[in-house]
Amino acid sequence: SRVPPVIDNNTKALELNTGKTIALIGGDIFLEGGSLKTNSGSIELSSVGSGEVNFSFTPHLEFNYDRVKFFQDIQLSQQSSVQGNSLYTNQIIENEMNNVASIQLKANRISLQDGSTILVNNRGNLPAQQIKIDATQSLRIIGTNLTEIQTSSIQSQAFSNAKGGDINISTQQLVV
């Protein structure tokens, strides 16, 4: 049975303090009209069906999926967003934060629909981290919002002279 997302119904957003990690690791993940946001931190969404996920701090939080038997599904709909912002311009400060904005999704099937987005915005002058999508079976990026102004997308943007982050996708089937 499907469990609704744990999101504040007034804002439908979860935003953490600078440098922190949002990690949703479990069964199917459905984000319906909600937003996950971090500034110079990480977002990790992993839909684990069976198995074990190990984690360590090296120096930031890292996950190891070697003992996962199979993954389930992630679905972003109704103009949901997963957003990481890189804000720093000083390498020493950034190193103390242990990471810059990065996003990773890992599942069997991943679907972005109804104008939903995954994005990293680089507002600092240091290179941005990557968006990494690992969808064992398929990645679907389809549809627009109700006004047809915003299409579903995966984006890496730089608002300075620094490099935007790479977008790495691993899947058997890509539907755009």
N, C-alpha and C positions, 0 to 999 in steps of 0.2 A: 504494500500500500504506500502511496506517495505522501510524504510529509511536507507541509508547506515550508518555504524558506523562513529562517529566523532573521527577520529584518524588522526594524522599527516601522510600523504601519503609517506613522505620521510623515516620515521623511523618505522611507524606503531606501535608506542609505546606511552604509557602514563605512566609516572613515576612521583611520587610526592616526595616531601621532607620528611625527616624522621618524623615519628609520625603522618602523615596526613592520611585522609580517602579518598578513591576513592569510590563514591557511584553513581551507575547508576541505577536509579529507574524509570520505565516507562513501556511502552508496550513491545513488543517482543524485545529481545536483540540478535543481531547477531555480533559476533566478528570473522572476517575472516582474518586470518593471522596476527593478531595484538597481542599486549602484554599490560597487565596492571600490574604495579609493584609498591609495596610500601615497604619501609624499616621501620620496627617497627611501622607499621600502619595497617589500616584495608582496606579490599576491600569488598564491598557489592554490589551484582548484584541482582536486584529484578524486575521481569517482571510482573507488575501489570496490569491486564486487566480492572478492574473497582473497584472503592472504594477509600479509603483514607488511606494514610500512615502518621502517626505522628512520630515526632522525638524529641529527647531531648538530653541534654548533662549531663551525670550522671557518672563520670566526662567526659567521652568521648561520641562521637556521637552514639546514639542508635536509632533503628527504631522499631516502633510498627505497626504490620500488622492486628490488630484485626478488623479494619473496611474495610478490603479488601474483596470485594465480590467474585472475582475470579482472578486467575493468568494466564499469558500467557507463552510464551516459551523463553528459553535461548539456543542459539546454538554457540558453539565454534568449528571452523573448520580451515582447512589449517594451522595446526601447531600453533594455537593461544596458548597463555599462560596467566594465572592469577597467579601471584607470590607474596607471602609475605615473607620478610626476617626479622628474629629476630636477631638483631645485638648486643644487650647490654649484659654486664657482671656485671653491678652494679644495684642492686635493687632500690636504690634511684633515679638514672637516669631514670630507666625504669618507676618507679611510676610517675615521673615528665612528662614523655611522655604520660601517661594515658593509654597506651596499648602496647602490643607487637603484632607482625604480626598475623592477623587473617583474614579468608576468609569466607564469607557466600554467598550462592546462594539460591534464593527462586523463584520458578516458578511452572507452571503446568507440563511442560516437559522440561528436561534439557538434552542436547546432547553434548558430547565431541567426535569429530571425526577427522580423518586425522592427528593423532599424537598430538592432542591438550592436554594441561596439566593444572591442577590446583595443585599448590604446595606451601607448607610452608617450608622454610629452616631455621633451627635454628643454627645460627653461634655464639650465645652467650652462657653463662652458666646458663641462667634462663630457666625454662620450657616454651615451645612454647604454643601458643594458638591453638585452634582447627580450622579445616576446617569443616564447617557445610553446608550440602546440604539438602535442603528441596524441593523435587520434588513431587507435589501432585499426579501426574499420573505416570510418568516414568523418570528414569535416564538411559541414554544409553552412554556407554563408549566403543567406537568401532573404529577400523581402525588404520592405521599407516600413517606416512608421505610417500612421494613419493618414497624414497629410502628404505622404510620398516625398518629403523633403530630405529625410535622412535614410540612407541605405545601410543595411547591415555591413560591417566592415571590421578589418583588423588593420590598425594604423600605428606607425611610429613617426612622430613629428619632432622637429627641432626648431625652436624659436630663438636660436642664437647661432653663433658660428660653429658650435660643436656638432658632432656627428649624432644622428638619430640612431636608435637601436635597430639591430637586425631583426627580421621576422623569420623564424625557422619553423617550418611545418613538416611534420612526418605523418603520412596517412596513406592508406591504400586507395581511397577515393576522395577526390575534392570536387564539391559541387558549388559553383558560384552563380 
